[in-house]
Amino acid sequence: MGDPVGIGPELICLALNHSEVYDVARPLVIGDVQVLETAKLITKIPGLIATINSPGAASYKPGCIDVVNSSHINPETLVWGQPTEITGKAMEHYIITAINMALNDDIAAIVTCPINKTALKLAGSQYHGHTELLADQTGTAEYAMMMAGDRLRVVLVTIHMSLKQVPQSLTIENIMSTIETTDYSLKERFGFERPKIAVAGLNPHSGEAGMFGDEEARIIEPAVNFSKKNGIDVSGPYPPDTVFVNAMNGEFDAVVCMYHDQGLIPFKMIHFSDGVNTTLGLPIIRTSVDHGTAYDIAGKAVADPGSLIQAIRLAANQAICRIEKNYNPA
């Protein structure tokens, strides 16, 4: 359900009011029934909210939102857009509950609504966000963040750090790891037989033969060449101002990016309302909306469920692809 005082509860009510969601998945909410009842009143959706104890007890029918009740927040104490220690702890508990269910094969995939770093801090959490929590709880050392849409997929080598930290954080090893994780995931989760991967340079014009920086020649190009020798169809580094256009036009199946905004600015320009965040490299499937908790509009019934609907669809597609390819995460 994500952050109880963010837009997550409303998104769930709005998304699961679309009957086509039930054509691709059997959605089960891990969250708080009373909070969802409040969100249901705000969004004015019809139907019921049912409390269940296990996935097998759910009806999975349009018009009934099945919920594993994992917290007991008093709606009268809840203020939209204002996280507390209680809401932060509940938010983290939903995620850990979902991870355990996925690891036990009780569910096929996890779709996460947005959470907030401040709320995690209020709860005394050791994590900064979903990705770190998922990696730690699943014992995953090599993972990557992909933003996926119908026209563009981008994968990040570095994620949440200041721009000045990026050059010193890039290594041949972590770029190679991201390329390998991207290649493997595109095959196992997206069904590509031999995905074509582009790697973006760090500097303008991809360094312009060293005029604007040497990271391309010193770090990025060797990582690309080593990955090629390992049998991956990868090329680059390409100038960042052109590689995304080529990928969008079908020349590449994904672009490996050096830092957060390099990948997310072009991606959100194209897929602002329907983009999906998915974590590659985990032993379980996880997708997410590509936006935050939107505290400023929480409780106002104006949130767009488009990204959540697409996240559910992508999670289901990845689960099906795994089954078809007899994927064994062990």
C-alpha positions in Angstrom: 0.0 0.0 0.0 3.0 2.3 0.5 2.9 5.3 2.7 -0.5 5.5 4.5 -0.6 9.3 4.3 0.6 9.5 0.7 -1.4 8.9 -2.5 -0.9 5.1 -2.3 -4.3 4.2 -0.7 -6.1 6.3 -3.3 -4.1 4.9 -6.2 -5.1 1.3 -5.1 -8.8 2.2 -4.9 -8.7 3.9 -8.3 -6.5 1.3 -10.0 -8.5 -1.7 -8.8 -11.7 0.0 -9.9 -10.5 -0.8 -13.5 -11.8 -4.3 -14.2 -9.1 -4.9 -16.9 -6.5 -5.2 -14.0 -8.2 -8.5 -13.1 -7.7 -9.7 -16.6 -3.9 -9.8 -16.2 -3.4 -10.4 -12.4 -5.0 -11.4 -9.2 -4.3 -8.3 -7.1 -3.9 -8.7 -3.4 -3.3 -5.6 -1.2 -1.0 -5.7 1.8 -1.9 -2.7 3.8 -4.5 -1.2 6.2 -8.2 -1.8 5.8 -9.3 1.2 7.7 -7.0 3.5 5.7 -8.3 2.0 2.5 -11.9 2.5 3.6 -11.1 6.1 4.1 -9.5 6.3 0.7 -12.5 4.6 -0.8 -14.8 7.3 0.5 -12.6 10.0 -0.8 -12.3 8.5 -4.3 -16.0 7.5 -4.3 -15.4 4.1 -5.9 -18.1 1.4 -5.6 -17.6 -2.1 -4.3 -16.3 -3.7 -1.2 -13.0 -4.0 0.8 -12.5 -7.5 2.2 -10.1 -8.5 4.9 -8.4 -11.9 4.3 -5.8 -13.9 6.1 -4.0 -15.5 3.1 -3.8 -15.3 -0.7 -5.9 -18.4 -1.0 -8.8 -16.8 0.8 -9.2 -13.9 -1.7 -12.0 -13.7 -4.3 -9.9 -11.7 -6.9 -13.1 -10.4 -8.5 -13.7 -6.8 -9.8 -15.7 -4.8 -7.2 -13.9 -6.4 -4.2 -10.5 -5.2 -3.0 -8.9 -8.1 -1.1 -6.6 -6.9 1.7 -4.2 -8.7 4.1 -4.5 -6.3 7.0 -1.0 -5.6 8.2 -1.5 -2.5 10.4 -4.2 -1.0 12.6 -4.0 2.8 12.0 -6.8 4.9 13.5 -8.2 6.9 10.6 -9.1 9.7 13.0 -5.4 10.2 13.8 -4.3 10.1 10.1 -3.5 13.4 8.4 -2.9 13.2 4.7 0.6 14.4 3.8 1.9 14.2 7.4 3.9 11.1 8.2 4.5 9.9 11.7 6.4 7.2 13.4 3.3 5.0 13.3 2.7 5.4 9.6 6.4 5.0 8.8 6.6 1.7 10.7 3.4 0.4 9.0 4.8 1.4 5.6 8.0 -0.6 6.2 6.1 -3.6 7.6 3.9 -3.8 4.4 7.1 -4.2 2.3 8.7 -6.8 4.5 5.5 -8.8 4.7 5.3 -8.8 0.9 9.0 -9.8 0.5 8.5 -12.8 2.8 5.4 -13.8 0.9 7.2 -13.6 -2.4 10.2 -15.5 -1.1 7.8 -18.2 0.1 6.1 -18.3 -3.3 2.8 -17.3 -1.7 2.6 -14.5 -4.3 4.2 -14.2 -7.8 5.3 -10.6 -7.7 5.3 -7.4 -5.6 4.0 -4.1 -6.8 4.8 -1.2 -4.5 3.0 2.1 -4.1 5.3 5.1 -3.2 7.0 5.5 0.1 8.8 8.4 1.7 12.4 8.6 3.0 11.4 11.0 5.8 8.7 8.6 7.0 11.3 5.8 7.1 13.5 8.0 9.2 10.7 8.8 11.6 10.1 5.1 12.0 13.8 4.5 12.9 14.4 2.5 9.7 17.9 1.7 8.6 16.9 1.9 5.0 16.7 4.9 2.6 14.1 3.4 0.2 12.5 0.4 -1.4 15.5 -0.8 -3.3 17.9 -1.0 -0.4 15.3 -2.7 1.8 14.5 -5.3 -0.9 18.1 -6.0 -1.6 18.9 -6.5 2.1 15.9 -8.6 2.9 16.6 -10.9 -0.1 20.3 -11.0 0.4 21.0 -9.5 -3.0 24.4 -7.9 -3.7 24.1 -7.1 -7.4 20.9 -5.2 -8.4 19.9 -2.3 -10.6 17.0 0.1 -11.0 15.2 0.0 -14.3 12.5 2.5 -15.5 10.4 0.7 -18.1 7.8 1.9 -20.6 6.6 0.8 -24.0 9.0 3.1 -25.9 12.0 3.4 -23.6 13.8 1.4 -20.9 16.7 2.9 -18.8 18.9 1.3 -16.2 21.0 3.2 -13.7 24.6 2.5 -12.6 24.4 5.0 -9.8 21.1 6.1 -8.2 20.7 8.5 -5.3 23.8 10.5 -4.9 24.9 14.1 -5.6 26.1 14.8 -9.1 29.7 15.5 -7.9 29.9 12.0 -6.4 29.0 10.3 -9.6 32.4 10.3 -11.4 34.3 8.9 -8.4 31.6 6.3 -7.9 31.8 4.8 -11.4 34.1 1.8 -11.9 34.6 -0.7 -14.6 33.2 -3.3 -12.3 29.9 -1.6 -11.4 29.2 -0.6 -15.0 29.9 -4.2 -16.1 27.6 -5.5 -13.3 24.8 -3.2 -14.4 25.2 -4.3 -18.1 25.2 -8.0 -17.1 22.1 -7.6 -14.8 20.3 -5.7 -17.6 21.1 -8.4 -20.2 20.0 -11.2 -17.9 16.8 -9.5 -16.8 15.8 -8.5 -20.4 16.1 -12.2 -21.3 14.4 -13.8 -18.2 11.8 -11.1 -17.4 11.1 -9.4 -20.7 11.5 -12.3 -23.2 14.2 -10.9 -25.4 16.3 -13.6 -27.0 19.3 -11.4 -27.5 18.7 -7.9 -26.2 20.6 -4.9 -27.6 21.9 -2.6 -24.9 23.3 0.9 -25.3 25.6 2.5 -22.8 25.5 6.3 -22.3 28.6 8.3 -21.8 29.1 10.5 -18.7 30.2 13.7 -20.3 28.9 16.0 -23.1 29.5 14.4 -26.5 30.7 11.3 -24.6 33.9 13.2 -23.7 34.7 14.4 -27.2 37.9 12.3 -27.3 39.0 13.4 -23.8 38.3 17.1 -24.2 35.5 17.1 -21.7 36.6 14.3 -19.4 38.4 10.9 -19.5 35.8 8.7 -17.8 34.6 7.3 -21.2 38.0 6.1 -22.3 39.2 5.1 -18.8 36.1 3.4 -17.3 33.1 3.1 -19.5 34.6 1.9 -22.7 36.6 -0.9 -21.0 33.4 -2.0 -19.2 31.6 -2.2 -22.6 34.4 -4.1 -24.2 34.7 -6.6 -21.4 30.9 -7.2 -21.5 31.1 -7.8 -25.3 33.7 -10.5 -24.7 31.3 -12.1 -22.3 28.8 -12.5 -25.1 26.5 -9.5 -24.4 25.2 -7.4 -27.4 26.2 -4.0 -25.9 27.7 -0.9 -27.5 28.8 2.6 -26.5 29.6 4.8 -24.8 27.2 7.0 -26.8 26.7 10.8 -26.5 23.9 11.1 -23.9 22.1 13.7 -26.0 21.3 11.3 -28.9 21.3 7.7 -27.4 17.8 8.0 -26.0 16.3 9.0 -29.3 17.9 6.0 -31.0 16.6 3.7 -28.2 13.1 5.2 -28.5 13.2 4.5 -32.2 13.9 0.8 -31.6 17.6 0.6 -32.1 18.2 -0.5 -28.5 16.1 -2.5 -26.0 17.6 -0.6 -23.0 20.0 2.2 -22.2 22.5 1.9 -19.3 22.9 5.3 -17.7 25.6 6.7 -15.5 23.5 8.6 -13.1 19.9 9.2 -11.9 18.8 12.3 -13.9 20.6 11.2 -17.0 18.1 8.4 -17.4 15.1 9.7 -15.7 14.7 13.1 -17.4 14.3 11.6 -20.9 12.3 8.7 -19.5 9.8 10.8 -17.7 9.5 13.2 -20.6 8.0 10.2 -22.5 6.5 8.1 -19.8 5.5 10.5 -17.0 2.0 9.0 -16.4 2.6 5.3 -17.4 6.3 4.6 -16.5 7.2 1.7 -14.2 10.1 1.2 -11.8 11.3 -2.4 -11.6 14.3 -3.7 -9.6 16.5 -6.0 -11.6 18.7 -8.7 -10.0 16.4 -9.7 -7.2 15.3 -13.3 -6.7 11.7 -11.9 -6.6 9.8 -9.7 -9.0 9.2 -6.1 -7.9 7.7 -3.3 -9.8 6.6 0.1 -8.6 5.0 3.4 -9.7 7.6 5.8 -11.0 6.6 8.8 -8.8 6.6 9.7 -5.1 4.0 10.0 -2.3 2.7 13.4 -3.6 1.9 14.7 -0.1 0.6 17.9 -1.7 -2.4 16.1 -3.3 -2.9 13.2 -0.9 -6.5 12.9 0.2 -7.8 15.0 -2.7 -8.8 12.2 -5.1 -6.9 13.8 -8.0 -4.0 11.2 -8.2 -3.5 9.4 -11.5 -3.5 5.6 -11.2 -2.0 5.1 -14.6 1.5 4.2 -13.4 0.2 1.7 -10.8 -2.0 0.0 -13.5 1.1 -0.3 -15.7 3.2 -1.6 -12.8 0.7 -4.3 -12.1 0.7 -5.2 -15.8 4.5 -5.4 -16.0 4.7 -7.4 -12.8 2.3 -10.0 -14.2 4.1 -10.1 -17.6 7.4 -10.7 -15.8 5.9 -13.5 -13.7 4.5 -15.1 -16.9 7.9 -14.8 -18.7 9.6 -16.5 -15.8 7.2 -19.4 -15.9 7.5 -19.8 -19.7 11.3 -19.8 -19.4 11.3 -22.1 -16.4 13.2 -19.6 -14.5 14.6 -20.7 -11.1 15.9 -17.8 -9.0 18.0 -20.2 -6.9 
